[in-house]
Amino acid sequence: MALAGAQAISKGPAEGEDRISFELTTAVGGRILNVRRYDNRIDRHDQTTYVIPSGEDVGARVAKILNLELIK
């Protein structure tokens, strides 16, 4: 039995595979943002630490950092 015009359906990554976790903590002189991600292809966890100085808009800065992490 032949199917004309059959297409292969590709599955996306499983739920939680491309997860980015972050933790925002208070420090003297600002805030610390730790961003963690898991790369399933090489079975490796990566962590990046960012410092947000006092006086900066924390929400805008966190949004900018997370957008940069999504591009990676």
C-alpha positions in Angstrom: 0.0 0.0 0.0 1.7 3.2 -1.2 0.9 6.7 0.2 1.2 9.5 -2.3 2.4 12.8 -0.8 3.2 11.3 2.6 5.2 13.6 4.9 7.4 12.7 7.8 6.4 14.4 11.0 9.4 15.5 13.1 9.0 15.7 16.8 10.2 18.7 18.7 12.2 18.4 21.9 10.5 16.7 24.9 9.0 19.0 27.5 11.7 20.5 29.8 14.6 19.6 27.5 15.5 23.2 26.6 14.9 24.6 30.0 16.6 27.7 31.4 16.4 28.2 35.2 17.4 31.4 37.0 17.8 32.6 40.5 17.9 36.2 41.6 19.5 37.0 44.9 20.3 40.2 46.8 23.9 41.2 47.4 25.7 44.2 48.8 25.7 46.8 46.1 23.1 45.1 43.8 21.7 41.8 42.8 23.1 38.5 41.5 21.4 36.6 38.7 22.5 32.9 38.2 21.3 31.4 34.9 21.5 27.6 34.5 20.8 25.6 31.4 21.0 21.9 30.5 22.3 20.8 27.1 20.8 17.4 26.3 23.1 16.9 23.3 26.3 16.8 25.3 24.7 16.0 28.7 26.1 19.1 30.4 24.9 21.8 32.8 26.1 25.3 32.2 25.9 28.2 34.6 26.4 31.9 34.1 26.5 34.5 36.8 25.5 38.2 36.2 25.8 41.1 38.5 23.1 43.8 38.4 24.4 47.0 40.2 22.1 49.0 42.5 20.2 51.7 40.8 19.6 49.8 37.6 16.1 48.7 36.6 16.2 45.0 37.7 13.2 43.9 35.6 14.5 45.4 32.4 18.0 44.0 33.1 16.7 40.5 33.8 14.6 40.5 30.7 17.6 41.6 28.6 19.8 38.9 30.1 17.2 36.1 29.6 16.7 37.2 26.0 20.5 37.0 25.4 20.4 33.5 27.0 17.6 32.4 24.7 19.7 33.4 21.6 22.6 31.2 22.8 
